[in-house]
Structures are given as C-alpha cells and as structure tokens.
Amino acid sequence: MFKGQVSSLLFAVLTSLSVTAFAATPPKVDVAKPAVTQAAAVAEVGKVNLNTADAATLQRELIGIGEVKAKAIIDHRETNGPFASVDELLEVKGIGAATLEKNRDKLSLN
C-alpha cells in the first residue's frame, strides 16, 4: 500500500512539474511591430492643405468628406482660385459649419 501511495505522489509531482514547465513558457510577442505602427500613425497625422490636396487625400483625412464633397472642394478651388481662409470652405456646396468645425484643426492653407 505504501508503494502505491509513493507512486501516486511521484506521478502527481512529475505531472505538475511538466505542466508548469510548459505553462511557464511565454508566447512570442513582436514588440517592435506595434511601435512601428504607432510611429507610422504619428507620421501620417498632419494638416491637410486645402489648396494642394487631391480628392483622395481630402476623403481619407477629413471627417464627413466623401467623394462628392472632395470633388466639390477641388472644383471650387479651380473655379475661384486658392482658398484664402479655412472659413471659405463654407462656400463649397455640401459643406456646413458642423463639418468645418470637425475638421478645422486638420486644415491648413500653406
């Protein structure tokens, strides 16, 4: 009977050690990848120049600006010349005060 208890105890100890050894192995984590992604995101963040941006840039960077409104901004710029003020964006059909305010910090004229 004593031999059976020792065997059971030895089995339990060895099993728990092997489980602990495998469970303790940390998964591989690529730490550099998120840092690169964050750096790229920071590099992409910037102001959109109303006088030089193409339609794709306007759509991608500005909130509430789709294909039609981006084209309208470019058409207004080609017809009336470069924007002298960010507030002139209100003259573009389909752009209201709410859209301008959402994007004011993202817009530039330089």
Buried (B, 14 or more C-beta within 10 A) or exposed (E): EEEEEEEEEEEEEEEEEEEEEEEEEEEEEEEEEEEEEEEEEEEEEEEBBBEEBEBEBBBEBBEEBEEEBBBBBBEBBEEEEEBEEBEBBEEBEEBEEEBBEEBEEBBBBE
